């Protein structure tokens, strides 16, 4: 391979990396925050039905069975497609505990069926295998919030936004914990302002700001 061809190859690889990075950033900027149905209903605008706000939330918990505290956290005997998929992944992860992709899929399935304790274990294990993922840190923080471990949740959200300053979903969830769970508005308000600056025109952010304003008025 002559020098010109080598140069063109290197330039092509660099362009591919840059394009992939920009595509990832664009997708992350549009990705809605991951909310449970209860929280999504709480943040809904007045007059907006739960069905209108259901997209993006966690799935129904009825397929969860937490009687087996194994790596997957779902015991044999659960029903439905989600449970079957969890069983298959659980067996695979038990045999291949360092398969990071499988661990993450299993963590996400446990998140979706609200099996929060197992989701926490699996997300933490994934982060041991592949540190530094702001999306996973944020999902781990949400799972801590759902088990009332608010300080641990805040720590994960802050780690995520320090690692990726443009990761608005971590700001969003930190505001949720500070405003709704802890009523620490003096800490939540500056973060909400920064979130609004980062995501102008984002309807999810607008709903969050309105919900916080309603809560303050009712207090």
N, C-alpha and C positions, 0 to 999 in steps of 0.2 A: 504494500500500500504506500503510495507516494505521499509527500507532505501535504499536498492540497487535499487529497481525499481524506487524510487523517484529520485535517483541520475542519473540513466540512462535517465529518462524523462527530467530532467533539462539539461543534456548534449545534448540530442537530440534537445531541443528547441534552445539552444545556437548555435549549429551547423547550424540549419535552418536559424537563424538570420544572422549568418556570411556568409552563402552561398548566401542568398538573397542580402546582402549588396555588396558582391563581384560581383555578377551578375549585379546589378545596376551600379556599378562603371565601369564594363567592357562595358556595353551598352552605358553609357554616354561618355566613351572615344572614341567610334566609331561613335557616332551620329554626322552627318554633321551639320554645322552651318545653321541656318534658314535664307534664303536670299530671297528677292523679285527678280523676273525675271530681273528687270532693273539692280540691283546691281550685280546679278550673271553674266549678260552679260558684265558688266563693268570689272569684275575681270577675265573673261575668257581669256585663253591664245590666242595669235595671231593665227588666222586660225581656231580657235575652234568655231563651229557654236552655236547659242543660243540654238538649240534643244539639243545639246550634253551637255549643262550645265543646263538644265531646272530642273532636279530632285532636290527635296528638297526646291524649291522655293515656294512662295505663289501662290495660285490658281488665276484664272482669276477674275477680279473685276466686270465683267459684271452682276453678280447676285446681286450686292450690291444696296441697295436703302436706302439712309440715311435720307429720308424725315421725318421719325418718330424717335424722339430722346428718345425713351423709353430705358429700360434696355438692350434690344437686339440690338437696333440701326438699325433694318431693318424693313421697313414698309410693311404691307400687300400689295400684288400686285407684289412682286418680283417673279422671275421665276427661275426654275431649282432646282435640288436636294438640293444644298447648302442653297438656300433661304428657302425651305420648312423645312429643319432641323433647321435652325435658328428660324423660326416662332414657331416651336414646343418647342424648348428649351427656347425661350424668354417667352412664356406663362408659362412654368414650373418655370422659375426663378422668374418671377413676383409673383407667388404664393408661392414660396419657396426660398426667397432671401438668405438664409443661407445654401443652399445645395451647398457646396463648389465644389463638383465634377461637378455639372451641370453648375455652374458659370464659371468654367475653360473651359469646353467644349464650352460654348457659347462665351467666350473670344477668344478661338482658332479659332472658325468659323468666328468671326468678323475680326480676324487677316487675315485669309485666303482670305476673300473678301475685304481686305484692308480698312475696316471701322475703321480707326485708333482711332478716338475719343472714340468710344464705346468699342473698345478693351482695351484702357487705363483704362476706368472706371471699366470694368469688372476685369481686372488683378489686379487693386488696391483693389477692393472689395475682390477678392480671397485672396490676401495677408493679408487683415485684418482678414479673417477667418482662414487662415493657413499661418502664417508668415514663412519666411526663406526658400523659394524654389528658388534656383539659376536659374533653367530653366525658371520659370515664371518671375523672375526679368529681365532676359535677353530678353525674348519676350516683356516685358513691355518697356524695353529700346529701342528695335527695333521700337516699335510703336511710341515712342517719337521721335526717329530719323526721321521717315517718316513724322512727322508733324513739322520738323525743330526745335524741342526743344532739341537741342544738349546737353546742360548742364544737363538736366534731364535724357537724355539717358546715358550720361557718369556716372552720379551718380548711376543709376541702375546697369550698368555693373560692376562698382567698388564694389558695395554692394555684387553682386553675386560672384565675384572672392575673396573678403575678406571672405565671408561665406564658399566658397568651392574653395580653392586654386588650385585644379586640374581641375576646370571647364573651359576648354580651350575655349569653345564657347563664354564666356563673354570676355575673352582676345581678341578673334578674332573681335568681334563687337566693342570693344573699339578702337582697331586699325583702323577699318573702319572709325569710326567717326573722330578720330584724323587726319588720313592721308587724306581721301577723302573729308570730309565735312569741316574740319577746317584747313587743311594744316599745322598742328602742328607736323611736322616730328620729332622734337627733343623729343617730348613726345611719339610719336608713335613708334619710332625705338627701344627703350629698351623693350617695350612690345612685339613688333614683334620678337625680339631676344628670349625673354622668351617663346613666343608661339612656335617658331621653336624648342627650347630645349624640350618643353613639348610634342610636336607632330612631332618627326622626321619622315620623309617619308610620312606625311599626304599631299595628293595632293591638298586639299583645302587650306592649309597653304602655300604651294609652289606657288599656283596661286595668292594668296593674295600678297605675297612678290614680285612676278614678276610684278603684276599690280602697286604696289607702286613704284617700280623701274622705270617702264615706265613713270609713272606720274612725278616723279622727273626729269627724263631726258627731258621730254617735257616742263617742267616749264622754 
